[in-house]
Amino acid sequence: MIAFISFAPIQANSALTVHLLLLGALLAYIPWTKMNHYVAKSFIYHKVLWDNEPNLRGSRLEKSVEKLLLHRPQDTWQAPHARKDTGKI
């Protein structure tokens, strides 16, 4: 097991070798497919749903929110509720 973790050569039979090659191919393939949703959701879901970080003055979160509030609609937007000249977003 230590050889596997340290990336040292291991003595493996053909079944284990095929298994590791297929696993590596799957892990390389996942980011380019819709399966990425299932992997990403498990990491993002709990952060979005359960994260209760308070927005305190001077915090990293406040700086992030202030930066996002500076974004304004583009002139090419045609929706009346998102016009640049109305001041509404």
Contacts in CASP RR format, 6 or more apart in sequence:
PFRMAT RR
TARGET T0000
AUTHOR 0000-0000-0000
METHOD contacts of the structure
MODEL  1
MIAFISFAPIQANSALTVHLLLLGALLAYIPWTKMNHYVAKSFIYHKVLW
DNEPNLRGSRLEKSVEKLLLHRPQDTWQAPHARKDTGKI
2 8 0 8 1.000
3 9 0 8 1.000
3 10 0 8 1.000
4 10 0 8 1.000
12 20 0 8 1.000
29 35 0 8 1.000
30 36 0 8 1.000
30 39 0 8 1.000
53 61 0 8 1.000
54 61 0 8 1.000
55 61 0 8 1.000
55 62 0 8 1.000
55 65 0 8 1.000
56 62 0 8 1.000
72 84 0 8 1.000
72 89 0 8 1.000
73 82 0 8 1.000
73 83 0 8 1.000
73 84 0 8 1.000
73 89 0 8 1.000
74 84 0 8 1.000
75 84 0 8 1.000
77 83 0 8 1.000
77 84 0 8 1.000
80 86 0 8 1.000
81 88 0 8 1.000
82 88 0 8 1.000
82 89 0 8 1.000
END
